[in-house]
Amino acid sequence: MNSLDFENLGSGITCIDAHYVKQGLACFYLLEGDGEYAVIETGTSHSVSQLTRLLDARGVHPEQVRYIIPTHVHLDHAGGAGMMMSLFSRATLLVHPRGARHMADPARLIEASRSVYGDELFEQLYGEIRPIDNARIHVVDDGETVHLGERPLLFRHTRGHAEHHACIWDATSRGWFSGDMFGVSYTWCRFSEQNFLLPSTTPSQFDPVAFANSIDVLESYKPRYMYLTHFGRLDYAPQTAALLRRQVQDYCEMARDYGDDAERLQSKLSEYSLALLRDIGGAESAVSRAEALAFDLQLNAQGLQAWLRSDRLTRA
């Protein structure tokens, strides 16, 4: 197996590259507990072969996979769930209450994504999105714990990025599977003194107050690690959480100042991120790193514009 595709993180956790768009952009995780397995996040249908390769190499039988757990139903996190459920006959899908109906009937998710990307690009990115039998879907309440063997997994509803988002606390490793709630930090955003990350304000449900409250929840467990979907394990540090909070506040100010001009808002976000990268990692290659974040910043600008419209309506 390609060592770049799989990383053993210890504590029975393996990070798997989802091969979404390009290597190192999105991942999902395989957890083991007393011979049972859970998959947290799924990537897309194109990612499923990554998982089956790993299970085959380790001699894991499909019936040992007990849970498929997307943190939320955006297709880079949940697009492969239906195909995985069809492969693992004993598995149950665990999902936020607001996401369950979209997993049972993904038609609206598919329609929305096709309208954005077009049919050809949609197929390249996501492939087949299969519905999941309602009988195999378990809606997880806020504060609910399920067990993988004897390994407890605690679910907390974490609004801010999306209304249907949940994070999963793994007490065994003292880590959060944080989906998009603890930001985006690619491997080239890691520096010796401090790691760089940026919030994900992707349309259309960004809520800065809820976002800050969710970060408070994650911090209250005194984590050691954050298992990001974009990308990989990040050592938790209070200064990293503070950086995330600071950016959310500054993003909202920029949205109020420049949100009526999408191009200018994205430009301001890029300038802002470049300055942070220089402060944290030094001037060397900061520009190229900022350019590599251009797509994330474009999505963030769109999400901020959607939030600004909603905020204006609320204040009117």
Secondary structure, 3 states (H helix, E strand, C coil): CCCCCEEEEECCEEEEECCCCCCCCCEEEEEEECCEEEEECCCCHHHHHHHHHHHHHHCCCHHHEEEEECCCCCHHHHCCHHHHHHHCCCCEEEECCCCHHHHHCCHHHHHHHHHHHHHHHHHHHCCCCCCCCHHHEEECCCCCEEEECCEEEEEEECCCCCCCCEEEEECCCCEEEEECCCCECCHHHCCCCCCCCECCCCCCCCCHHHHHHHHHHHHHCCCCEEEECCCEEEECCHHHHHHHHHHHHHHHHHHHHHCCCHHHHHHHHHHHHHHHHHHHHCCCCHHHHHHHCHHHHHHHHHHHHHHHHHHHHHHC
